[in-house]
Amino acid sequence: MMPKSPVLTKNAPPPIGPYNQAITTEGPLVFTAGQIPIDPESGQIVPGDISAQTRQVILNLSAILEEAGASLDMVVKTTVYLKDMSEFDAMNKVYAEYFHSVPPARSTVEVSRLPKNVSVEIDAVAVLPVRGPKR
């Protein structure tokens, strides 16, 4: 059995259910929970369109990865959940701002509904540096 450790940062929204923001393994991998566009300071969904929501989701992922000892540059796989696939191009434009040099593998799926009725949710898998997670 591979040991695992939870990751929790105040720089991203707290879990709204029985899960952690992320889990690290001795693999060395970090698996984030799906992030939605909640502003961690206000606890509210960010106002605006799919672009604003995507930006906040990626900022939340970045904060969680940083707490785990990783970064967006270390992400190897993401899954993007969109409420409306017609918003793919706008989401993709913002996504490309953050994942530009060597983008991770990605799956994008349209779903009928997301938590708190947001337009986008993204989760990620990243490789931790050899030194392991921050403690």
Order of alpha helices (4+ residues) and beta strands (2+ residues): beta-beta-beta-alpha-beta-alpha-beta-beta
